[in-house]
């Protein structure tokens, strides 16, 4: 019974998160909408920074450095307007090349 109640509560909450913005978007001031957009971007940036700083890969020396450089490459390409696929493949390729290079040096 607890599982069913939890499932219903999560479903109703999910539905509310999707419907409320549609119903209220026209009534919200422009400043609130702009601030919400910046808040979402800030949260994504904070999650990315935290993930890079706590990145651990025992097979790669200085894995955090490699992850940071790879995220920087991805950010540079994203700012220049490249597609998401290009950004992701470039960042993964950069991390892989740096991992091989760092393993060879160490």
Backbone as CSV, one residue per row, in Angstrom:
resi,resn,N_x,N_y,N_z,CA_x,CA_y,CA_z,C_x,C_y,C_z
1,UNK,0.814,-1.196,0.000,0.000,0.000,0.000,0.861,1.265,0.000
2,UNK,1.972,1.232,0.741,2.871,2.381,0.788,3.459,2.651,-0.595
3,UNK,3.775,1.596,-1.323,4.338,1.752,-2.673,3.338,2.431,-3.596
4,UNK,2.088,2.058,-3.493,1.058,2.663,-4.347,0.892,4.142,-4.004
5,UNK,0.875,4.476,-2.722,0.753,5.874,-2.320,1.944,6.701,-2.800
6,UNK,3.128,6.136,-2.701,4.333,6.820,-3.175,4.276,7.032,-4.680
7,UNK,3.853,6.014,-5.396,3.741,6.110,-6.851,2.735,7.191,-7.251
8,UNK,1.612,7.239,-6.570,0.601,8.255,-6.863,1.132,9.652,-6.533
9,UNK,1.810,9.801,-5.398,2.343,11.108,-5.005,3.392,11.606,-6.008
10,UNK,4.273,10.725,-6.428,5.298,11.117,-7.402,4.657,11.456,-8.738
11,UNK,3.671,10.703,-9.142,2.985,10.970,-10.417,2.267,12.309,-10.394
12,UNK,1.562,12.598,-9.309,0.849,13.873,-9.193,1.854,15.032,-9.162
13,UNK,2.936,14.868,-8.426,3.960,15.909,-8.383,4.587,16.150,-9.743
14,UNK,4.880,15.074,-10.470,5.455,15.202,-11.803,4.493,15.911,-12.744
15,UNK,3.235,15.537,-12.665,2.225,16.185,-13.498,2.100,17.668,-13.155
16,UNK,2.143,17.990,-11.871,2.054,19.390,-11.453,3.240,20.201,-11.970
17,UNK,4.444,19.618,-11.921,5.623,20.329,-12.418,5.521,20.592,-13.917
18,UNK,4.781,19.787,-14.628,4.652,19.986,-16.074,3.505,20.909,-16.446
19,UNK,2.424,20.872,-15.667,1.233,21.640,-16.022,1.287,23.081,-15.496
20,UNK,1.792,23.285,-14.291,1.779,24.625,-13.689,2.493,25.658,-14.562
21,UNK,3.681,25.382,-15.107,4.307,26.400,-15.974,3.476,26.721,-17.214
22,UNK,2.788,25.720,-17.752,1.956,25.980,-18.928,0.779,26.885,-18.593
23,UNK,0.217,26.705,-17.418,-0.937,27.505,-17.017,-0.547,28.903,-16.558
24,UNK,0.643,29.051,-15.990,1.030,30.324,-15.382,2.042,31.119,-16.186
25,UNK,2.540,30.580,-17.290,3.633,31.237,-18.018,3.230,32.625,-18.515
26,UNK,2.008,32.785,-18.946,1.589,34.083,-19.486,1.420,35.117,-18.375
27,UNK,1.251,34.670,-17.142,0.995,35.582,-16.032,2.260,35.988,-15.282
28,UNK,3.354,35.317,-15.534,4.579,35.612,-14.810,5.275,36.826,-15.411
29,UNK,5.839,37.677,-14.570,6.599,38.818,-15.089,7.860,38.345,-15.830
30,UNK,8.307,39.154,-16.758,9.483,38.806,-17.569,10.718,38.590,-16.701
31,UNK,10.858,39.359,-15.638,12.012,39.213,-14.745,12.056,37.843,-14.071
32,UNK,10.900,37.328,-13.680,10.844,36.006,-13.044,11.240,34.926,-14.040
33,UNK,10.755,35.031,-15.267,11.090,34.044,-16.295,12.590,34.076,-16.581
34,UNK,13.159,35.272,-16.713,14.599,35.405,-16.985,15.426,34.857,-15.825
35,UNK,15.006,35.156,-14.596,15.722,34.666,-13.417,15.652,33.149,-13.315
36,UNK,14.512,32.577,-13.626,14.370,31.118,-13.598,15.283,30.466,-14.632
37,UNK,15.417,31.087,-15.792,16.331,30.554,-16.810,17.776,30.578,-16.343
38,UNK,18.178,31.699,-15.719,19.541,31.798,-15.196,19.768,30.821,-14.046
39,UNK,18.736,30.609,-13.232,18.864,29.675,-12.111,19.084,28.255,-12.625
40,UNK,18.354,27.876,-13.662,18.537,26.541,-14.244,19.934,26.369,-14.818
41,UNK,20.414,27.381,-15.519,21.769,27.325,-16.071,22.812,27.258,-14.962
42,UNK,22.590,28.005,-13.892,23.531,28.000,-12.764,23.588,26.630,-12.090
43,UNK,22.451,25.989,-11.957,22.422,24.654,-11.353,23.191,23.659,-12.212
44,UNK,22.998,23.714,-13.524,23.743,22.811,-14.414,25.246,23.074,-14.332
45,UNK,25.637,24.336,-14.267,27.061,24.666,-14.140,27.624,24.151,-12.821
46,UNK,26.883,24.317,-11.743,27.354,23.855,-10.431,27.493,22.335,-10.396
47,UNK,26.549,21.625,-10.985,26.627,20.161,-11.023,27.842,19.723,-11.838
48,UNK,28.098,20.406,-12.952,29.255,20.057,-13.793,30.563,20.307,-13.054
49,UNK,30.682,21.445,-12.404,31.913,21.767,-11.668,32.139,20.766,-10.547
50,UNK,31.085,20.448,-9.820,31.224,19.480,-8.721,31.629,18.106,-9.245
51,UNK,31.045,17.691,-10.362,31.385,16.389,-10.937,32.840,16.354,-11.386
52,UNK,33.325,17.452,-11.960,34.723,17.492,-12.405,35.666,17.471,-11.201
53,UNK,35.354,18.256,-10.189,36.245,18.319,-9.027,36.294,17.010,-8.247
54,UNK,35.228,16.246,-8.283,35.189,14.972,-7.558,35.420,13.769,-8.467
55,UNK,35.863,14.018,-9.699,36.095,12.930,-10.641,37.273,12.079,-10.181
56,UNK,37.068,10.775,-10.138,38.121,9.843,-9.736,38.185,8.704,-10.744
57,UNK,39.357,8.477,-11.258,39.588,7.351,-12.162,40.964,6.812,-11.815
58,UNK,40.981,5.674,-11.153,42.238,5.112,-10.684,43.215,4.763,-11.791
59,UNK,42.717,4.538,-12.994,43.611,4.156,-14.087,44.236,5.346,-14.790
60,UNK,43.793,6.558,-14.448,44.317,7.751,-15.109,44.927,8.674,-14.058
61,UNK,46.243,8.941,-14.142,46.831,9.914,-13.227,46.323,11.317,-13.578
62,UNK,46.062,12.116,-12.573,45.547,13.486,-12.751,44.239,13.488,-13.542
63,UNK,43.329,12.589,-13.156,42.050,12.456,-13.865,41.220,13.731,-13.763
64,UNK,41.323,14.429,-12.641,40.561,15.669,-12.474,41.022,16.728,-13.474
65,UNK,42.309,16.806,-13.704,42.840,17.742,-14.695,42.317,17.403,-16.086
66,UNK,42.357,16.128,-16.425,41.843,15.699,-17.726,40.370,15.998,-17.896
67,UNK,39.598,15.762,-16.838,38.165,16.048,-16.898,37.922,17.550,-17.045
68,UNK,38.691,18.358,-16.330,38.537,19.807,-16.430,38.856,20.333,-17.817
69,UNK,39.928,19.842,-18.399,40.301,20.264,-19.758,39.235,19.829,-20.754
70,UNK,38.708,18.630,-20.589,37.679,18.125,-21.496,36.396,18.937,-21.406
71,UNK,36.003,19.292,-20.194,34.818,20.139,-20.028,35.074,21.516,-20.634
72,UNK,36.284,22.026,-20.485,36.631,23.306,-21.100,36.543,23.271,-22.618
73,UNK,37.016,22.184,-23.210,36.911,22.023,-24.671,35.448,21.978,-25.087
74,UNK,34.647,21.218,-24.339,33.221,21.149,-24.642,32.543,22.502,-24.518
75,UNK,32.897,23.253,-23.490,32.321,24.581,-23.284,32.710,25.528,-24.414
76,UNK,33.952,25.484,-24.820,34.414,26.334,-25.912,33.632,26.044,-27.191
77,UNK,33.444,24.764,-27.499,32.700,24.411,-28.704,31.224,24.792,-28.584
78,UNK,30.660,24.636,-27.389,29.253,24.998,-27.191,29.045,26.499,-27.356
79,UNK,29.974,27.295,-26.821,29.864,28.747,-26.943,29.982,29.176,-28.402
80,UNK,30.757,28.440,-29.171,30.917,28.764,-30.594,29.763,28.250,-31.446
81,UNK,28.771,27.632,-30.799,27.553,27.253,-31.517,27.579,25.889,-32.185
82,UNK,28.477,25.023,-31.784,28.519,23.676,-32.365,27.350,22.845,-31.852
83,UNK,27.043,21.766,-32.544,25.923,20.912,-32.146,26.272,20.134,-30.876
84,UNK,25.236,19.644,-30.212,25.434,18.899,-28.973,26.259,17.644,-29.229
85,UNK,26.001,16.975,-30.335,26.759,15.754,-30.659,28.232,16.082,-30.848
86,UNK,28.527,17.154,-31.552,29.912,17.569,-31.763,30.594,17.901,-30.440
87,UNK,29.892,18.619,-29.576,30.451,18.999,-28.280,30.763,17.757,-27.451
88,UNK,29.800,16.839,-27.358,29.998,15.634,-26.545,31.105,14.748,-27.093
89,UNK,31.097,14.518,-28.407,32.139,13.663,-28.994,33.522,14.294,-28.849
90,UNK,33.615,15.595,-28.980,34.909,16.270,-28.819,35.403,16.177,-27.377
91,UNK,34.495,16.384,-26.414,34.897,16.302,-25.009,35.315,14.880,-24.638
92,UNK,34.575,13.890,-25.107,34.936,12.491,-24.827,36.257,12.146,-25.500
93,UNK,36.439,12.582,-26.743,37.706,12.337,-27.439,38.877,13.009,-26.750
94,UNK,38.661,14.222,-26.271,39.707,14.942,-25.547,40.079,14.207,-24.264
95,UNK,39.074,13.751,-23.503,39.360,13.033,-22.255,40.101,11.727,-22.541
96,UNK,39.678,11.024,-23.576,40.334,9.760,-23.925,41.784,9.993,-24.335
97,UNK,42.016,11.000,-25.167,43.397,11.291,-25.595,44.253,11.728,-24.418
98,UNK,43.707,12.551,-23.534,44.472,12.974,-22.364,44.738,11.803,-21.427
99,UNK,43.778,10.890,-21.283,43.980,9.714,-20.423,45.110,8.850,-20.963
100,UNK,45.127,8.631,-22.258,46.204,7.828,-22.865,47.541,8.541,-22.694
101,UNK,47.563,9.855,-22.938,48.794,10.620,-22.812,49.297,10.635,-21.370
102,UNK,48.397,10.847,-20.408,48.803,10.885,-19.007,49.276,9.513,-18.517
103,UNK,48.659,8.444,-19.000,49.120,7.101,-18.630,50.501,6.825,-19.209
104,UNK,50.754,7.317,-20.431,52.054,7.085,-21.050,53.154,7.859,-20.341
105,UNK,52.830,9.057,-19.876,53.818,9.891,-19.209,54.133,9.359,-17.812
106,UNK,53.106,8.860,-17.121,53.294,8.419,-15.721,53.967,7.104,-15.610
